Amino acid sequence: MGSIEIDTDGASRGGSKSCCGGLIRDSNDNWICGFVKLVRAAHSLLNYRRYSKGYNWLC
């Protein structure tokens, strides 16, 4: 049975705008899906939950 790998990353310039993104690959390193999200002023874990539901999936 194969496996999947999820790679994620994020970036911020220290202001109120940050972004995150990532990709999902199969066990042969084939691209399955990718995502990117602009996050504005996420200063708490409660805000993270609200923003995490709005990913722009590229599948």
PQR file with spaces between the fields and no chain letter, atoms N, CA, C, O and H, PARSE charges and radii, in Angstrom:
ATOM       1  N    MET     1       0.842   -1.175    0.000 -0.4000 1.5000
ATOM       2  CA   MET     1       0.000    0.000    0.000 -0.0000 2.0000
ATOM       3  C    MET     1       0.889    1.240    0.000  0.5500 1.7000
ATOM       4  O    MET     1       1.863    1.302    0.749 -0.5500 1.4000
ATOM       5  N    GLY     2       0.563    2.221   -0.830 -0.4000 1.5000
ATOM       6  CA   GLY     2       1.335    3.456   -0.932 -0.0000 2.0000
ATOM       7  C    GLY     2       1.047    4.407    0.209  0.5500 1.7000
ATOM       8  O    GLY     2       0.201    4.150    1.066 -0.5500 1.4000
ATOM       9  H    GLY     2      -0.229    2.170   -1.439  0.4000 1.0000
ATOM      10  N    SER     3       1.752    5.479    0.199 -0.4000 1.5000
ATOM      11  CA   SER     3       1.561    6.506    1.223 -0.0000 2.0000
ATOM      12  C    SER     3       1.480    7.867    0.552  0.5500 1.7000
ATOM      13  O    SER     3       1.753    7.997   -0.642 -0.5500 1.4000
ATOM      14  H    SER     3       2.440    5.687   -0.497  0.4000 1.0000
ATOM      15  N    ILE     4       1.105    8.877    1.322 -0.4000 1.5000
ATOM      16  CA   ILE     4       1.104   10.245    0.822 -0.0000 2.0000
ATOM      17  C    ILE     4       2.002   11.086    1.717  0.5500 1.7000
ATOM      18  O    ILE     4       2.222   10.757    2.883 -0.5500 1.4000
ATOM      19  H    ILE     4       0.883    8.771    2.291  0.4000 1.0000
ATOM      20  N    GLU     5       2.510   12.162    1.161 -0.4000 1.5000
ATOM      21  CA   GLU     5       3.350   13.094    1.905 -0.0000 2.0000
ATOM      22  C    GLU     5       2.752   14.481    1.757  0.5500 1.7000
ATOM      23  O    GLU     5       2.398   14.897    0.654 -0.5500 1.4000
ATOM      24  H    GLU     5       2.331   12.429    0.214  0.4000 1.0000
ATOM      25  N    ILE     6       2.641   15.194    2.864 -0.4000 1.5000
ATOM      26  CA   ILE     6       2.123   16.554    2.858 -0.0000 2.0000
ATOM      27  C    ILE     6       3.258   17.490    3.257  0.5500 1.7000
ATOM      28  O    ILE     6       3.798   17.384    4.358 -0.5500 1.4000
ATOM      29  H    ILE     6       2.929   14.856    3.760  0.4000 1.0000
ATOM      30  N    ASP     7       3.619   18.404    2.365 -0.4000 1.5000
ATOM      31  CA   ASP     7       4.659   19.401    2.625 -0.0000 2.0000
ATOM      32  C    ASP     7       3.993   20.764    2.753  0.5500 1.7000
ATOM      33  O    ASP     7       3.181   21.136    1.906 -0.5500 1.4000
ATOM      34  H    ASP     7       3.181   18.491    1.470  0.4000 1.0000
ATOM      35  N    THR     8       4.327   21.510    3.798 -0.4000 1.5000
ATOM      36  CA   THR     8       3.743   22.834    4.011 -0.0000 2.0000
ATOM      37  C    THR     8       4.840   23.850    4.298  0.5500 1.7000
ATOM      38  O    THR     8       5.950   23.499    4.696 -0.5500 1.4000
ATOM      39  H    THR     8       4.987   21.208    4.486  0.4000 1.0000
ATOM      40  N    ASP     9       4.499   25.118    4.085 -0.4000 1.5000
ATOM      41  CA   ASP     9       5.434   26.203    4.363 -0.0000 2.0000
ATOM      42  C    ASP     9       4.632   27.483    4.553  0.5500 1.7000
ATOM      43  O    ASP     9       3.470   27.553    4.151 -0.5500 1.4000
ATOM      44  H    ASP     9       3.597   25.403    3.762  0.4000 1.0000
ATOM      45  N    GLY    10       5.228   28.468    5.146 -0.4000 1.5000
ATOM      46  CA   GLY    10       4.578   29.755    5.347 -0.0000 2.0000
ATOM      47  C    GLY    10       5.594   30.873    5.308  0.5500 1.7000
ATOM      48  O    GLY    10       6.797   30.643    5.427 -0.5500 1.4000
ATOM      49  H    GLY    10       6.172   28.411    5.472  0.4000 1.0000
ATOM      50  N    ALA    11       5.096   32.091    5.140 -0.4000 1.5000
ATOM      51  CA   ALA    11       5.993   33.247    5.077 -0.0000 2.0000
ATOM      52  C    ALA    11       5.282   34.482    5.602  0.5500 1.7000
ATOM      53  O    ALA    11       4.063   34.608    5.488 -0.5500 1.4000
ATOM      54  H    ALA    11       4.119   32.278    5.043  0.4000 1.0000
ATOM      55  N    SER    12       6.064   35.398    6.184 -0.4000 1.5000
ATOM      56  CA   SER    12       5.530   36.656    6.685 -0.0000 2.0000
ATOM      57  C    SER    12       6.630   37.699    6.626  0.5500 1.7000
ATOM      58  O    SER    12       7.808   37.391    6.805 -0.5500 1.4000
ATOM      59  H    SER    12       7.054   35.295    6.277  0.4000 1.0000
ATOM      60  N    ARG    13       6.231   38.940    6.373 -0.4000 1.5000
ATOM      61  CA   ARG    13       7.208   40.034    6.392 -0.0000 2.0000
ATOM      62  C    ARG    13       7.104   40.833    7.686  0.5500 1.7000
ATOM      63  O    ARG    13       7.626   41.945    7.768 -0.5500 1.4000
ATOM      64  H    ARG    13       5.274   39.191    6.227  0.4000 1.0000
ATOM      65  N    GLY    14       6.443   40.284    8.690 -0.4000 1.5000
ATOM      66  CA   GLY    14       6.353   40.944    9.973 -0.0000 2.0000
ATOM      67  C    GLY    14       5.161   41.867   10.116  0.5500 1.7000
ATOM      68  O    GLY    14       4.934   42.398   11.203 -0.5500 1.4000
ATOM      69  H    GLY    14       6.019   39.381    8.623  0.4000 1.0000
ATOM      70  N    GLY    15       4.405   42.075    9.077 -0.4000 1.5000
ATOM      71  CA   GLY    15       3.218   42.909    9.143 -0.0000 2.0000
ATOM      72  C    GLY    15       1.982   42.072    9.404  0.5500 1.7000
ATOM      73  O    GLY    15       2.052   41.005   10.015 -0.5500 1.4000
ATOM      74  H    GLY    15       4.590   41.644    8.194  0.4000 1.0000
ATOM      75  N    SER    16       0.861   42.565    8.938 -0.4000 1.5000
ATOM      76  CA   SER    16      -0.393   41.861    9.178 -0.0000 2.0000
ATOM      77  C    SER    16      -0.703   40.835    8.098  0.5500 1.7000
ATOM      78  O    SER    16      -1.704   40.126    8.202 -0.5500 1.4000
ATOM      79  H    SER    16       0.804   43.431    8.441  0.4000 1.0000
ATOM      80  N    LYS    17       0.130   40.736    7.059 -0.4000 1.5000
ATOM      81  CA   LYS    17      -0.120   39.771    5.991 -0.0000 2.0000
ATOM      82  C    LYS    17       0.891   38.629    6.053  0.5500 1.7000
ATOM      83  O    LYS    17       2.096   38.845    6.180 -0.5500 1.4000
ATOM      84  H    LYS    17       0.943   41.312    6.975  0.4000 1.0000
ATOM      85  N    SER    18       0.376   37.435    5.962 -0.4000 1.5000
ATOM      86  CA   SER    18       1.192   36.233    5.901 -0.0000 2.0000
ATOM      87  C    SER    18       0.564   35.311    4.876  0.5500 1.7000
ATOM      88  O    SER    18      -0.580   35.514    4.469 -0.5500 1.4000
ATOM      89  H    SER    18      -0.603   37.260    5.859  0.4000 1.0000
ATOM      90  N    CYS    19       1.305   34.302    4.459 -0.4000 1.5000
ATOM      91  CA   CYS    19       0.723   33.329    3.542 -0.0000 2.0000
ATOM      92  C    CYS    19       1.236   31.944    3.913  0.5500 1.7000
ATOM      93  O    CYS    19       2.268   31.793    4.566 -0.5500 1.4000
ATOM      94  H    CYS    19       2.234   34.137    4.790  0.4000 1.0000
ATOM      95  N    CYS    20       0.493   30.953    3.481 -0.4000 1.5000
ATOM      96  CA   CYS    20       0.891   29.575    3.693 -0.0000 2.0000
ATOM      97  C    CYS    20       0.514   28.780    2.456  0.5500 1.7000
ATOM      98  O    CYS    20      -0.335   29.196    1.667 -0.5500 1.4000
ATOM      99  H    CYS    20      -0.346   31.075    2.950  0.4000 1.0000
ATOM     100  N    GLY    21       1.139   27.661    2.302 -0.4000 1.5000
ATOM     101  CA   GLY    21       0.850   26.818    1.152 -0.0000 2.0000
ATOM     102  C    GLY    21       1.487   25.463    1.324  0.5500 1.7000
ATOM     103  O    GLY    21       2.200   25.208    2.294 -0.5500 1.4000
ATOM     104  H    GLY    21       1.828   27.323    2.943  0.4000 1.0000
ATOM     105  N    GLY    22       1.222   24.606    0.378 -0.4000 1.5000
ATOM     106  CA   GLY    22       1.801   23.281    0.448 -0.0000 2.0000
ATOM     107  C    GLY    22       1.348   22.414   -0.699  0.5500 1.7000
ATOM     108  O    GLY    22       0.646   22.858   -1.606 -0.5500 1.4000
ATOM     109  H    GLY    22       0.642   24.812   -0.410  0.4000 1.0000
ATOM     110  N    LEU    23       1.770   21.157   -0.636 -0.4000 1.5000
ATOM     111  CA   LEU    23       1.387   20.207   -1.662 -0.0000 2.0000
ATOM     112  C    LEU    23       1.276   18.822   -1.064  0.5500 1.7000
ATOM     113  O    LEU    23       1.816   18.532    0.003 -0.5500 1.4000
ATOM     114  H    LEU    23       2.341   20.796    0.102  0.4000 1.0000
ATOM     115  N    ILE    24       0.554   17.971   -1.787 -0.4000 1.5000
ATOM     116  CA   ILE    24       0.379   16.577   -1.398 -0.0000 2.0000
ATOM     117  C    ILE    24       0.937   15.726   -2.529  0.5500 1.7000
ATOM     118  O    ILE    24       0.589   15.923   -3.693 -0.5500 1.4000
ATOM     119  H    ILE    24       0.115   18.206   -2.654  0.4000 1.0000
ATOM     120  N    ARG    25       1.814   14.766   -2.178 -0.4000 1.5000
ATOM     121  CA   ARG    25       2.424   13.874   -3.164 -0.0000 2.0000
ATOM     122  C    ARG    25       2.185   12.424   -2.772  0.5500 1.7000
ATOM     123  O    ARG    25       2.003   12.107   -1.596 -0.5500 1.4000
ATOM     124  H    ARG    25       2.097   14.606   -1.232  0.4000 1.0000
ATOM     125  N    ASP    26       2.187   11.538   -3.782 -0.4000 1.5000
ATOM     126  CA   ASP    26       2.049   10.114   -3.494 -0.0000 2.0000
ATOM     127  C    ASP    26       3.415    9.502   -3.194  0.5500 1.7000
ATOM     128  O    ASP    26       4.422   10.209   -3.154 -0.5500 1.4000
ATOM     129  H    ASP    26       2.334   11.795   -4.737  0.4000 1.0000
ATOM     130  N    SER    27       3.446    8.186   -2.984 -0.4000 1.5000
ATOM     131  CA   SER    27       4.689    7.514   -2.600 -0.0000 2.0000
ATOM     132  C    SER    27       5.729    7.499   -3.720  0.5500 1.7000
ATOM     133  O    SER    27       6.895    7.196   -3.470 -0.5500 1.4000
ATOM     134  H    SER    27       2.628    7.612   -3.016  0.4000 1.0000
ATOM     135  N    ASN    28       5.322    7.823   -4.961 -0.4000 1.5000
ATOM     136  CA   ASN    28       6.260    7.923   -6.084 -0.0000 2.0000
ATOM     137  C    ASN    28       6.648    9.368   -6.376  0.5500 1.7000
ATOM     138  O    ASN    28       7.207    9.657   -7.434 -0.5500 1.4000
ATOM     139  H    ASN    28       4.374    8.070   -5.164  0.4000 1.0000
ATOM     140  N    ASP    29       6.359   10.273   -5.452 -0.4000 1.5000
ATOM     141  CA   ASP    29       6.630   11.709   -5.577 -0.0000 2.0000
ATOM     142  C    ASP    29       5.839   12.389   -6.684  0.5500 1.7000
ATOM     143  O    ASP    29       6.247   13.444   -7.168 -0.5500 1.4000
ATOM     144  H    ASP    29       5.905   10.038   -4.593  0.4000 1.0000
ATOM     145  N    ASN    30       4.713   11.806   -7.097 -0.4000 1.5000
ATOM     146  CA   ASN    30       3.825   12.449   -8.072 -0.0000 2.0000
ATOM     147  C    ASN    30       2.933   13.450   -7.356  0.5500 1.7000
ATOM     148  O    ASN    30       2.409   13.163   -6.279 -0.5500 1.4000
ATOM     149  H    ASN    30       4.381   10.949   -6.704  0.4000 1.0000
ATOM     150  N    TRP    31       2.759   14.635   -7.959 -0.4000 1.5000
ATOM     151  CA   TRP    31       1.932   15.692   -7.399 -0.0000 2.0000
ATOM     152  C    TRP    31       0.472   15.266   -7.427  0.5500 1.7000
ATOM     153  O    TRP    31      -0.024   14.830   -8.466 -0.5500 1.4000
ATOM     154  H    TRP    31       3.185   14.868   -8.834  0.4000 1.0000
ATOM     155  N    ILE    32      -0.224   15.386   -6.296 -0.4000 1.5000
ATOM     156  CA   ILE    32      -1.651   15.081   -6.214 -0.0000 2.0000
ATOM     157  C    ILE    32      -2.454   16.366   -6.131  0.5500 1.7000
ATOM     158  O    ILE    32      -3.428   16.541   -6.863 -0.5500 1.4000
ATOM     159  H    ILE    32       0.179   15.740   -5.453  0.4000 1.0000
ATOM     160  N    CYS    33      -2.052   17.263   -5.245 -0.4000 1.5000
ATOM     161  CA   CYS    33      -2.834   18.464   -4.976 -0.0000 2.0000
ATOM     162  C    CYS    33      -1.926   19.520   -4.352  0.5500 1.7000
ATOM     163  O    CYS    33      -0.929   19.187   -3.710 -0.5500 1.4000
ATOM     164  H    CYS    33      -1.261   17.120   -4.650  0.4000 1.0000
ATOM     165  N    GLY    34      -2.270   20.787   -4.540 -0.4000 1.5000
ATOM     166  CA   GLY    34      -1.538   21.873   -3.918 -0.0000 2.0000
ATOM     167  C    GLY    34      -2.496   22.930   -3.405  0.5500 1.7000
ATOM     168  O    GLY    34      -3.652   22.983   -3.824 -0.5500 1.4000
ATOM     169  H    GLY    34      -3.080   21.058   -5.061  0.4000 1.0000
ATOM     170  N    PHE    35      -2.019   23.772   -2.499 -0.4000 1.5000
ATOM     171  CA   PHE    35      -2.872   24.834   -1.967 -0.0000 2.0000
ATOM     172  C    PHE    35      -2.038   26.052   -1.609  0.5500 1.7000
ATOM     173  O    PHE    35      -0.835   25.960   -1.365 -0.5500 1.4000
ATOM     174  H    PHE    35      -1.080   23.728   -2.159  0.4000 1.0000
ATOM     175  N    VAL    36      -2.715   27.201   -1.584 -0.4000 1.5000
ATOM     176  CA   VAL    36      -2.090   28.454   -1.179 -0.0000 2.0000
ATOM     177  C    VAL    36      -3.149   29.310   -0.499  0.5500 1.7000
ATOM     178  O    VAL    36      -4.315   29.281   -0.893 -0.5500 1.4000
ATOM     179  H    VAL    36      -3.692   27.275   -1.782  0.4000 1.0000
ATOM     180  N    LYS    37      -2.755   30.068    0.515 -0.4000 1.5000
ATOM     181  CA   LYS    37      -3.715   30.881    1.259 -0.0000 2.0000
ATOM     182  C    LYS    37      -3.035   32.138    1.781  0.5500 1.7000
ATOM     183  O    LYS    37      -1.974   32.059    2.401 -0.5500 1.4000
ATOM     184  H    LYS    37      -1.808   30.091    0.834  0.4000 1.0000
ATOM     185  N    LEU    38      -3.633   33.288    1.535 -0.4000 1.5000
ATOM     186  CA   LEU    38      -3.212   34.545    2.144 -0.0000 2.0000
ATOM     187  C    LEU    38      -3.913   34.649    3.491  0.5500 1.7000
ATOM     188  O    LEU    38      -5.133   34.506    3.568 -0.5500 1.4000
ATOM     189  H    LEU    38      -4.495   33.352    1.031  0.4000 1.0000
ATOM     190  N    VAL    39      -3.158   34.895    4.546 -0.4000 1.5000
ATOM     191  CA   VAL    39      -3.714   34.992    5.900 -0.0000 2.0000
ATOM     192  C    VAL    39      -3.520   36.423    6.371  0.5500 1.7000
ATOM     193  O    VAL    39      -2.395   36.924    6.397 -0.5500 1.4000
ATOM     194  H    VAL    39      -2.167   35.011    4.484  0.4000 1.0000
ATOM     195  N    ARG    40      -4.596   37.078    6.741 -0.4000 1.5000
ATOM     196  CA   ARG    40      -4.528   38.473    7.206 -0.0000 2.0000
ATOM     197  C    ARG    40      -4.754   38.531    8.717  0.5500 1.7000
ATOM     198  O    ARG    40      -5.766   38.038    9.215 -0.5500 1.4000
ATOM     199  H    ARG    40      -5.510   36.671    6.720  0.4000 1.0000
ATOM     200  N    ALA    41      -3.845   39.110    9.420 -0.4000 1.5000
ATOM     201  CA   ALA    41      -3.973   39.412   10.852 -0.0000 2.0000
ATOM     202  C    ALA    41      -4.457   38.227   11.671  0.5500 1.7000
ATOM     203  O    ALA    41      -5.389   38.360   12.463 -0.5500 1.4000
ATOM     204  H    ALA    41      -3.023   39.511    9.016  0.4000 1.0000
ATOM     205  N    ALA    42      -3.842   37.085   11.491 -0.4000 1.5000
ATOM     206  CA   ALA    42      -4.204   35.906   12.286 -0.0000 2.0000
ATOM     207  C    ALA    42      -3.343   35.894   13.546  0.5500 1.7000
ATOM     208  O    ALA    42      -2.270   35.290   13.564 -0.5500 1.4000
ATOM     209  H    ALA    42      -3.084   36.977   10.848  0.4000 1.0000
ATOM     210  N    HIS    43      -3.804   36.548   14.576 -0.4000 1.5000
ATOM     211  CA   HIS    43      -3.000   36.712   15.784 -0.0000 2.0000
ATOM     212  C    HIS    43      -3.282   35.681   16.867  0.5500 1.7000
ATOM     213  O    HIS    43      -2.679   35.738   17.939 -0.5500 1.4000
ATOM     214  H    HIS    43      -4.675   37.039   14.561  0.4000 1.0000
ATOM     215  N    SER    44      -4.186   34.741   16.609 -0.4000 1.5000
ATOM     216  CA   SER    44      -4.485   33.759   17.638 -0.0000 2.0000
ATOM     217  C    SER    44      -4.888   32.436   17.006  0.5500 1.7000
ATOM     218  O    SER    44      -5.184   32.370   15.813 -0.5500 1.4000
ATOM     219  H    SER    44      -4.676   34.696   15.738  0.4000 1.0000
ATOM     220  N    LEU    45      -4.897   31.397   17.807 -0.4000 1.5000
ATOM     221  CA   LEU    45      -5.336   30.094   17.310 -0.0000 2.0000
ATOM     222  C    LEU    45      -6.809   30.107   16.934  0.5500 1.7000
ATOM     223  O    LEU    45      -7.222   29.350   16.055 -0.5500 1.4000
ATOM     224  H    LEU    45      -4.656   31.451   18.776  0.4000 1.0000
ATOM     225  N    LEU    46      -7.610   30.947   17.575 -0.4000 1.5000
ATOM     226  CA   LEU    46      -9.024   31.041   17.212 -0.0000 2.0000
ATOM     227  C    LEU    46      -9.182   31.605   15.808  0.5500 1.7000
ATOM     228  O    LEU    46     -10.020   31.128   15.043 -0.5500 1.4000
ATOM     229  H    LEU    46      -7.275   31.562   18.289  0.4000 1.0000
ATOM     230  N    ASN    47      -8.395   32.608   15.461 -0.4000 1.5000
ATOM     231  CA   ASN    47      -8.436   33.135   14.104 -0.0000 2.0000
ATOM     232  C    ASN    47      -7.939   32.104   13.102  0.5500 1.7000
ATOM     233  O    ASN    47      -8.444   32.047   11.980 -0.5500 1.4000
ATOM     234  H    ASN    47      -7.714   32.995   16.083  0.4000 1.0000
ATOM     235  N    TYR    48      -6.955   31.283   13.484 -0.4000 1.5000
ATOM     236  CA   TYR    48      -6.438   30.262   12.580 -0.0000 2.0000
ATOM     237  C    TYR    48      -7.550   29.335   12.126  0.5500 1.7000
ATOM     238  O    TYR    48      -7.627   28.990   10.947 -0.5500 1.4000
ATOM     239  H    TYR    48      -6.546   31.330   14.395  0.4000 1.0000
ATOM     240  N    ARG    49      -8.407   28.931   13.043 -0.4000 1.5000
ATOM     241  CA   ARG    49      -9.499   28.018   12.680 -0.0000 2.0000
ATOM     242  C    ARG    49     -10.399   28.655   11.631  0.5500 1.7000
ATOM     243  O    ARG    49     -10.834   27.981   10.698 -0.5500 1.4000
ATOM     244  H    ARG    49      -8.344   29.211   14.000  0.4000 1.0000
ATOM     245  N    ARG    50     -10.679   29.927   11.772 -0.4000 1.5000
ATOM     246  CA   ARG    50     -11.529   30.623   10.807 -0.0000 2.0000
ATOM     247  C    ARG    50     -10.850   30.681    9.439  0.5500 1.7000
ATOM     248  O    ARG    50     -11.498   30.440    8.420 -0.5500 1.4000
ATOM     249  H    ARG    50     -10.326   30.475   12.530  0.4000 1.0000
ATOM     250  N    TYR    51      -9.553   30.998    9.402 -0.4000 1.5000
ATOM     251  CA   TYR    51      -8.836   31.115    8.128 -0.0000 2.0000
ATOM     252  C    TYR    51      -8.555   29.761    7.493  0.5500 1.7000
ATOM     253  O    TYR    51      -8.487   29.661    6.268 -0.5500 1.4000
ATOM     254  H    TYR    51      -9.027   31.194   10.229  0.4000 1.0000
ATOM     255  N    SER    52      -8.393   28.721    8.299 -0.4000 1.5000
ATOM     256  CA   SER    52      -7.998   27.419    7.764 -0.0000 2.0000
ATOM     257  C    SER    52      -9.076   26.794    6.891  0.5500 1.7000
ATOM     258  O    SER    52      -8.788   25.857    6.147 -0.5500 1.4000
ATOM     259  H    SER    52      -8.449   28.803    9.294  0.4000 1.0000
ATOM     260  N    LYS    53     -10.293   27.281    6.961 -0.4000 1.5000
ATOM     261  CA   LYS    53     -11.374   26.719    6.153 -0.0000 2.0000
ATOM     262  C    LYS    53     -11.429   27.325    4.760  0.5500 1.7000
ATOM     263  O    LYS    53     -12.265   26.911    3.956 -0.5500 1.4000
ATOM     264  H    LYS    53     -10.526   28.042    7.566  0.4000 1.0000
ATOM     265  N    GLY    54     -10.570   28.290    4.441 -0.4000 1.5000
ATOM     266  CA   GLY    54     -10.644   28.977    3.163 -0.0000 2.0000
ATOM     267  C    GLY    54      -9.490   28.703    2.217  0.5500 1.7000
ATOM     268  O    GLY    54      -9.169   29.559    1.393 -0.5500 1.4000
ATOM     269  H    GLY    54      -9.890   28.625    5.093  0.4000 1.0000
ATOM     270  N    TYR    55      -8.850   27.534    2.304 -0.4000 1.5000
ATOM     271  CA   TYR    55      -7.751   27.229    1.390 -0.0000 2.0000
ATOM     272  C    TYR    55      -8.233   27.206   -0.050  0.5500 1.7000
ATOM     273  O    TYR    55      -9.358   26.790   -0.327 -0.5500 1.4000
ATOM     274  H    TYR    55      -9.111   26.838    2.974  0.4000 1.0000
ATOM     275  N    ASN    56      -7.391   27.648   -0.957 -0.4000 1.5000
ATOM     276  CA   ASN    56      -7.664   27.589   -2.390 -0.0000 2.0000
ATOM     277  C    ASN    56      -6.988   26.342   -2.944  0.5500 1.7000
ATOM     278  O    ASN    56      -5.814   26.383   -3.311 -0.5500 1.4000
ATOM     279  H    ASN    56      -6.477   27.985   -0.731  0.4000 1.0000
ATOM     280  N    TRP    57      -7.712   25.246   -3.005 -0.4000 1.5000
ATOM     281  CA   TRP    57      -7.149   23.978   -3.471 -0.0000 2.0000
ATOM     282  C    TRP    57      -6.960   24.002   -4.972  0.5500 1.7000
ATOM     283  O    TRP    57      -7.785   24.571   -5.687 -0.5500 1.4000
ATOM     284  H    TRP    57      -8.666   25.213   -2.707  0.4000 1.0000
ATOM     285  N    LEU    58      -5.898   23.401   -5.462 -0.4000 1.5000
ATOM     286  CA   LEU    58      -5.570   23.362   -6.882 -0.0000 2.0000
ATOM     287  C    LEU    58      -5.761   21.959   -7.450  0.5500 1.7000
ATOM     288  O    LEU    58      -5.068   21.585   -8.396 -0.5500 1.4000
ATOM     289  H    LEU    58      -5.228   22.939   -4.880  0.4000 1.0000
ATOM     290  N    CYS    59      -6.671   21.185   -6.904 -0.4000 1.5000
ATOM     291  CA   CYS    59      -6.903   19.814   -7.373 -0.0000 2.0000
ATOM     292  C    CYS    59      -7.971   19.809   -8.455  0.5500 1.7000
ATOM     293  O    CYS    59      -8.312   18.749   -8.981 -0.5500 1.4000
ATOM     294  H    CYS    59      -7.234   21.489   -6.136  0.4000 1.0000
